[in-house]
Amino acid sequence: MDEKKDNGNITIGESHTVSFEDKISVDIRIQYKGKSSVKKNKTPLFEFKGGQEYSYSKGKYIDRNYHIDRLNDKYTESIIDRETGETILKKDEKLSKHKGHGSAKK
């Protein structure tokens, strides 16, 4: 039986060809966060955080971004499904009305 190799294919005899193919998938997750050094009552005037994080309720990674602007009394947050691009949550409200979340629960 003759074997010939050609571009990843192996031909056995003249009637059978076996092909091999490899696939590599790369999933990059980026996160960022920061706050201003300027403070009022020991609290930064600006804070932001975002990137990809795991949603246990959805069972997959989402894109979550939020920004806190204490100078202009503003809170914005967006959550987007990474796979579909669907907007799951979009908030744009006064920070003073954003109560009962995170450390404000206490």
C-alpha angles and dihedrals in degrees: 000000000000120000122199126184119209125166096328093317122113117206116201110199110325101297109054129062125185117196130197125201131179125201125196121196122193123193114189120196119194127189130183136180139169148152137206121264089220108092139188117199089353091301123113114249091222133030132172137177133173151143139094119330135167117260109208092192092054095035093227145070120286135184110245125181131172136175128193118199109183092174091063096028092242135145123185128178135169132184119191130184105241094209101047103022089232116153106237097178135006121179129177110167145133111284090224088062093048097093133148095038130112112330090357088073090076 
